[in-house]
Amino acid sequence: MSTRAVLEVIALDAEDAVAAQAGGADRLELVTDMAADGLTPRSGTVAAIRAAVDIPLRVMLRLADGFAAGEVDRLVDAVHEMKGAGATEFVLGFLDAHGEVDMYAVERVVAELSGCSWTFHRAIDRAADRDALRKQLDGVPGLDTYLTAGAAGGVDDGLPTLLSEAGRRGEPGYEQQILVGGGLRLEHVPRLLEAGIDGFHIGGAARPAGWAGAVSVASVAEWRRALDGGL
């Protein structure tokens, strides 16, 4: 009856993507420049990854470090560039100076997605009011996932919030899948699964050599086993 939990892995290039798929990843998040917590990759990289694997991938729409949208016209251009490279799913999230969702930027970008599925990323963990943000975004086309650690500091700090929000699944503003990422460790998995959370996102955890190294098939496979109940 139940489907297996989704494992999403950050990929910086085609080598990462192939390794992630081989290890059992269900989906990729494509970014560049992890020193800035992940920005929009080059279109050539997206095209190369799309050609290398057949699992779904979501492309980051983020032009600079931080959670401000920046130049919205450039974001719109990025949407078309990424679509031209084969992207059909996306990741985005913008806050204003008060920590509230920047609805102007979100709606401008989402209008260009033309119904594509997308994730609101960890900007939610920096929001002044998480519940207000979710309710403001309720009904925005294509939004099916929140990538969150529950708190800006990571899953250790945010676990109570994640468990609480999981319990509200189905309420207005809470229909989307919770994709847990940000300081996520294997030891967190059993409690999150028990709460009904079925989305998990890893970046550094898939890279034993750190961000300078590639995704490890063995590391991804270890997470796959844990999510499938083998831990």
Secondary structure, 3 states (H helix, E strand, C coil): CCCCCEEEEEECCHHHHHHHHHHCCCEEEECECHHHCCECCCHHHHHHHHHHCCCCEEEECCCCCCCCCCCHHHHHHHHHHHHHCCCCEEEECCECCCCCECHHHHHHHHHHHCCCEEEECHHHHHCCCHHHHHHHHCCCCCEEEEEECCCCCCHHHHHHHHHHHHCCCCCCCCCCEEEECCCCCHHHHHHHHHCCCCEEEECHHHCCCCCCCCCCHHHHHHHHHHHCCCC
